[in-house]
C-alpha cells in the first residue's frame, strides 16, 4: 500500500479537531523523541505528527480524514511494548491515547468497571483494590503501561497462571474503526452468545483493526492474604520440571516465576540490592500463594515444601514482611530493565505447555552454544511463558544481524514442535513478523488477512505489523 505524506492542509485539519496544543510536529525535537520508540531493543521510527485526541469523537474525525487521504495511523499507549507494535514504520500519524485517562465508573454491585484506554494499569488496580475488588493482569510494566495497550497485546504477567490474562476480564469495548465508525463490540454481561465475539477479536489485534476508546472490565473479589517464597535450585532444568509437579499435586499458585542465576544477579545489581548466591545455585522459582485464609495458605505452603523436597534445592526463603515481599517482586519485575542496561539484546517471548519447559530451556541453551550467543532466561513458568533475552556481548555485528536470526528461527521451531508458539504476551508487532509463518499456516494467515481487509480496506491502521 502506498501512503500519502502529510500536507499543511492535513496539519490544519488535525489542529481543528484536537487543538494546536495537542499536536507535536517534528520541529519539536525533544517532545517528539519519546514517540519515536517503545521498549523494543533500540529501534526508532519518527512519525510526521503526533496527535493527542481527547475522546472517541475526535479519534473518529481523525480516522475519517486519514482513511480518505490514505495517511497511515499508528495507535499508541504508553510506549512500553516489546514487539515494536507502536512504532510508526510508515511515518504518518502517531495517535496517542494518553488523554483518554479516566476511570469512568467502578460498579461495585455488578463487579464491573468502565475505563478509558489511557489509564495506567497499576492506577486502575489500586483504585479497585480500595473497594475490595481485584483486576489481576499485571504485566511487569504495570506502573507505566496503559490498559489500552494491555488489550492490544492481551497482556499477561505473573498472576496469569491463576487468574488468566487481559482477555479474560474484558466484557465489551468501544472502538473507532479505521473508517471512523464508532461502535461497541458486545454487551456488559458475563454471558453473551449473540453473534460473533467481536470483543475478543479486538483483544490481541495489536491496534490493527480499530482504536479502543472505552473498556468494560469484569472484576473479582480481592484476595487480601498471600505467602511469597523464593526457592533456589542447583539445576535450572529441575526448576522448570518442578513447575508441572506443583500443579500435578493440586497446587495452584497465584504466581510461579522462573529466574536463572544471572537474571536475579543482574537485577540485584541494577536495583542496588545485595544478592549473595551460593556458587552452586543455578536458578530460582518465585512462588506466591494467595487467598483469604492464612491457615489454608500455610497448608498449601507445606504442600509446596513436600513437592520440592524431591529436587536438589537449597534453603527456601519465605518473605517475613511486606517489605521483603516487595523486594523479591522488585527483583523479578526489573530483570528486563537490568538486561537492557547491561548489553545490547533481543528478547524473545516463547511459550510452550508448561511440562515442556525443561526441554525448551535445554534447547535454548544448546542453540545458543551452536550460534555463539549467550541468553538470560526468566519468565512466567507457571503458564509456560519463558522470556529469552539474547545478549550480544562479543558477538560480531555481522553475526548479530545475519546469523542470529537463524538461531531465533530454531528457537521458535522448537517452541512449535513442543506444542507452543512464538509469543505468549508481547505480540508479533514489527520484530516477530519475519517469523510468523513458523507458527501460523497459510489458511490461518489468509483468514487473518481477510479480517484485516474487512476492518481496514485501505490498510491505514498500524501498517507493517503482524503479517504484512
N, C-alpha and C positions, 0 to 999 in steps of 0.2 A: 504494500500500500504506500502510495506517495502522498505525503502530507504537505500542507502549506505552512510557510513561516508566518509569524505574527506581523501584522502591519500596524502603523499608528492608529488606524481606524479600529482595529481589534482592541488595542490597549484602551482606547477611549470608551469602547463599548463595555469592556470589563470594569473600568472605573465607574461607569454609570450604574453598574449592578452592585458592586461591593464597596465602592468609595475609594478614592485615591489612597487613603491611609491604609487600606488593606491590600495593596499591591506592592510587590517587590520586583524591581527591574534589575537587570544585570549591572547597571551603573552603581547600585547599592551593594558594593562588593562584599562587605562584611556581613550584612544582613542576608545576602543570598547564599553565603558559603554553606550554612548548615543544611540547606535544601538540596545541595549537590551530592550528598552521600547519605548512606544509612550506616548500619554496623557491619556491613558485609565487606570483609577484607579491607582493601584500600581503594575501592572503586569510586570514581567521581564522574558525574554527568550533570552539566549545567542546563537548567530549563531556560526558556526565553522569558518567562514571567512566573511569579508565584502569586496565586490568588488565595485570599482568606475569606471565604463566604461565611455568613452567619446562620444560614438556615437552608432548608430544602428548596425553598422558592428561588433563592439566589443561585444555588447549585443547578437547579433546573434551567434557569436562563443561561448560565454559562455553558451547560451541556448542549442546549439547543443551538447556541451560536457556534460552538466548536464542531458539532456534528454537521451543520450546514456548510461550514467553511473548511472542513477537513483539517482541523487542528488537533493534534494529539493531546490527551489529558492524562496525567498520572495522579491518581488519588494518593494522599499521603497522610499518615497519622503522626506518630511521634518520631519516626525515623529510626526505630530500634530493630528493624528486621534484619535477618541474616541470610537472605537469598537474593537481595537486590531488587525486591518487588516494588519499592517506592522510588526507584531511580528513573529519571526522565531520559531514557536512552534515545528517544526520538525528539528531544528538546520539547518545544511546545509549552504546555501549561502544567505546572505543579498545582494541584488543587488541595490545599491544606484544610484539614478538618479541625484545626486547633481551637477555633472559636465556637465550635459546637460542643461545649464542655459542661453541659448542665445534667445533673441528676434530676429528671423531671418529677418523678414520684417513686416512693417506696411504699408498696401496698402490703401492709402487714396482715391484712385479712386473707388475701389470696396468695401470699408469699411470692410476690412478683415485684419487678421494678422496671421503670421505663427510663432509659438514659440516652444521651446523645453520644456519638462515637468518639468525641474528643476528651471524654472523661478518663483520667488516669486509673488504671486497674486497681492499684492499692487504695486510692482515694475512695473508690466505689466499695471495695471490700470493707474498709474501715467504717464507712457510712452504714452498711447493712449490719455489720457486727454490733454496732452501737444499739441496734434494735433487736439483738438476739438472733439475727439471721446470718446466712452464710452464702457467699459466692466463691466456690472452691478454686476454679482455674487460676493458677498463679505462676506464670512464666517468670524466669529469673529477672527479667527487666520490669517486673510489676510496679516498681516505684517510679517508672517513667513512661512505660508503654501505654497506648490508648486502647480502649475497649474495641473501637472500630477495627484497629489493626489486628487485635486478637481474633475477631470474627473472620477477617480476610484470610488469615492463615490457619484458623481453627486451632489456636494455640493450646498447649497443654500445661506443662510444668510438673513439679514433683507430686502434687496431690491428685493428678490424673489417675494414678494407679488405683485409688479407692473411689474417687468421685467422678471421674470422666473428664473430658476436655471441653473446650468452649462450646462446641456444637450441642453438647448435652444439656445446656442451660438456656438455649435461645428458643423462644416461642414464636417470635414474629419480628420482622424488621420493616422499617420504612426505607425505601430505596429509590434513588433517582437513576433512571435508565440512561444509557448513552444518548438516546433520542431526546432526553429532557422530561419524559413522562415520570410522574411520581406515583408510586403505588406501595401498598403494604403487601407482604408476601404470604401472610397466613392469618391466624387469629390468636388472641391472648388466652389460649386454653391448653390444658395438658394433653388432651387427645384431639387429633384432627385427622380425619380420613376423607377430607374433601379435596379431591383433585390431586395433582402432582405437588410434591413437597418443595415449593419454591424457596421456602425459608432455608432449608438445608442445602439447596443448590447454591445459594448466595454465600454460605459459610464455606471458607476454604477456597473461594474462587479468586482470591488474590487481587481484588479490585479490577477484574477484567470484565465483569458483567454489569456492574452498577456501583453507585456510590451510596453507601449506607448512611442514613441520616438520623434514624432512631432505632433503638433496640429494646425489645421486651424480653427480660430475663425471668426465668423461674429461680426461686431461692429455696434454701433448705434451712432447718434449724441449725444454729451454731453449736458445734461440739466444744465445750469450754475446757476440757481436760486433755492433756497429752503427756506422753513419755518420749524422750528423744535419746537414742543410743548411737554411739559410734563404734563400729566393730572392725578391728584390724585383722587382716588376713595375711598369711605368709605366702599365699599363692593367689594370683589375681584371677585365674580361671576358676579356682574354688569359690572365690567371692561371687562370681557370676553363677556358678552352679547352685550356690546356697539360695539364690533368689527363688527359683522354682520350688525348691524344697520347702521353703516357708509357706508358700501357697498350698502346696500339697498337704501340709499339716493343718490346714484350715485357718491360717493367719492371714488377715487382710490388713496390712499396714496402711496408714494414710500417706506415707511417703516411704520409698525404698530406693535410695540413690547410691550409685557406684562412683567411686573416685579412685583411680590408680595413684600410686605413690606421688608421682610428680605433680599431679593435679592438686593435691592438697598441700604439698610443699610450696608450689608456685603461688597458690592462693594466699597462703600464710605470709610469704614474703611481700606480696602485693599489698596486703592489708596491714602489715606490721604486727602480725600475730605470731608469737613464737610457737613453732610446730617441731617438736623433737620426736622423731620416729625412730624406733629401733631399726637397725640396719637390715633386718630380715623381713620387714613388713613391706608387702608389695601393693596392697590395695585396702580400701575401706568400704564398708556399707554404712550409710547413714539411714537409720530406721526410725520412723515416727509412728507411734500408735496414738489414736485419738478417740474420744468418746465423751460420755457424761458421767461415768462412774470410775473413780480411780482404783477401787478394789478390782474391778473387772480388767482394767488396763494392766495392773500388776500381774494378774493371772496370765494375760496374753504375753507380757514380757517374759514370764517364766517359760512359756511355751517357746518363745524365740530362743532363749538360752538353750533349751533342750535340743532344738533343731540344730543350732550352730555348734554344739559340742562335738558333732561328728566331723567337723572341719578343723583344719590347722589354723587356729586363731590365737591371738594374744588377748590380754585382758580387755573386756568390754567396758567402755566409758558410758555411764548413764548420767546425763546432764542433771545436776542438782538444783540449778536455779534458772530463772528465765533468762538471765544474762548469759549463762553458759549455753543454753539452747540457742539464743540469738547468735552467739559467736560461732557455733557449729554451722548454723544455717548461712551465716555470712561467708564462711569458708567455702561452702558448696556453691552459693549463688555468685561468687566472684571468680570462679575458675576461668570462665571465658574472658573476663577482663584481664586476669593475670596472664593468660596465654597471649592475649593480644599485645600486652605491654612488654612481653618477653621476646617476641620474634614475629617476623612475617609468617602468616599461617593461612590455612584454609580449613574451614570447619564443615565436616560432613555430618548429616543428621540421620544416621542409619537407624533402621528399626526392623526387628525380627520377632517371632514368637519368643517369649522370654526364656523358655527352656533351651533355646538355641544360642543364647548369649555367649556361653563359653566357646562355642565354635566360631562365632563372629569375632570375638576378641582375639582368639588364636589366629584366625585368618588375617585380620588387620595387621597384626604384628609380623606375620610371615610375608605378606605382600609388601609391607614396609621394608623388610630386610632385602627383598629382591629388587625393589625400586630405589633403595637407598634413601628412604625418608623416615624420620622419627615421628611418632604420634603420641599425643597425650589424650587419654580416653577417660570419659566420665559420662554421667547421664542418668536417665530415669530407668534404672534397671528393672523396676517392678513392672513396667509395661514394655520392656524390650527395646527401649529407645536409647541407643548409645551414640553420644556425640564424639566424633573422631576428629581431633584437632591435629592437622598435619603441619609439622614445623619445618620451615625452610632451612634453618640452621646453616650448614655449609653446603647445601645443595646448590649447584650452579644455576644461574639464571636460565640457561638453555634447558636443563633438565626440569626445572620448576615449571617452565612454560610448555614444554613439548613432551617430556617423558612422564611427568607426574599424572597428567590426565589419563594415561593408560592404566596407571595404578589405581586411580579413583574408579575407573570403569570396572576393574577387577573386584574392588570392594563392593560396588553396587551389584555386580553379577552374583557375588557371594550372598549378599542380602536376599536377592530374589530366589536363589537356589535354596536358601534356608526358610523360605516361605514369607519373607519380609518384603520391604520396598525401600525406595531411596530417600524418602523424607517422612519423618514422623510428626513434625510440628513446625518446621521452619518454612516449608513450602518450596516450590520449584523456582518461581521468580525468573531471574536472569541467569544466575550462575549454575543452576542444575538443569537448565533447558537442554544442553547438549546430551544429557544422559537419559532423557525422558523415555526413549524407546527401549531402554533396558528394562523398565518397569511396566510400560503400557504397550499393548499391541495395537495394530493398525485399526482394528474395529473400535477399540476404546478411544483412540485419538480421533477417528472420524466422527464419532458421536460428540466428543467434546468440541471439536471444531464447528460442528453443526450448531451446537448450543451457543457458542460464541457468535457465530454469524447471525443467529436469530436475535440475540440480545443487542448486538453491536454491528449492524450491517456494514458500516463504514470503517470498522476496526480502529476507532479513535481512542478507546478507553484502555489505558495501560498497555499499549502495543509493545511487542518484543518480549513478552513474558509467557511462561509456561511451555507453549509448544509451537510458537510462531517461528 
